[in-house]
Amino acid sequence: MQQHGRSVGHIRDLVDLALGGDPEGRRLIRESGRHIGEVLAGAVNLLNPDALVIAGDMSKAYDILVAGLRETVYGNATALAPANSRYCHPHTATSPA
């Protein structure tokens, strides 16, 4: 980001830039989601979870992050596993009854 004239000292700074519409910030958050999705695809195949709760500093940019995550999970998981999983922001996730 420094090459683009933006000071980023923490991931939260990058998230703020992305949410403000910065194209490079949005690209980096989405690319991060793709990398996380590569790892999660194996877990989704193995466990077929009902939900994946996405939390942490990048979850503030949930829509951008999960767009990249879904691309990779859907591309790398078996046919039914990703269709059965919900992606949840921690503030909207509900506990099982």
N, C-alpha and C positions, 0 to 999 in steps of 0.2 A: 504494500500500500504506500510505502514511502516513495517508491518510484513514481507513483501517481500524485505525489504532493499531499498525502494525507497522513497524519500522525495517528498511529494505532499502538497504544501501550498495553491493551488488554482486549480479549475477545469481545467484551461488552462494547468497546469502542467500534469494532467492526460491525457488530449487530446494529448499533445506532446509525452508522453510515448506511448500511443496507436498508434499514427501515426508512431512512431519509431519501431513498431512491438512488443512492450511489450505485452505478452499474457494476463496478469492480467489486464492491462490497457484496452485492447481491450474488454475483458470480461465485465468489469465494464461499459464501454460506451454502449455496446450492451444491457446489462441488464437495463441500464437507459432508453434506447429506448423502451424496453419492458414495463417498468412502465409508460412511457409517452403514449405509445400506448393504455394501459388499459384505461386511461382517455379519450384519443381522440376517441376511438371506439364509445363511447356513443354520442359524438358530430357528428361523421361521420354518425351514424345511424339517428340522429335527423335532421341534416342539409344537408346531402349529398353534401358536398362542391365540387367545381370543382378542388380546389387545397388546399394543406396544406403547408404553408411556414414554414420551420424549421429554426429558427434563434437562436442566442445566442452563448455563449462561446463553447458549444459542437458542433455547426454546422461545425466547422473546421474539425471534424471527421465525416462528413456527412454520408459517405457510411456505416460506422460501426454503427452509431446511428440509421439511417433509416432502416437498416437490422433488428434490434430488434423491432423497431416501427412497421414496416410492418407485422412482424410475429404476433404481438398481435392484430393489427387492423384487419387484414384479418381473424384472428381466432375468433374475438369477434363482428365484425360488420355484418350486414345483407349481403346477397349474392351480391347485386348489388352496394351498397354504396361504398366499397373500390375500386371496379373496375373502378368506374367513377371518382375517385380522383387522382390527380397528387401530388407527394411529391416534393417540390421545395426548393432548397437552396436559400437564400434571394438574392444572386447576380445573379441568373439565372431566378428568377420569373419575369413574365411580368405583367403589369397592364392590366386590361380589356380594350378593345377598346371602 
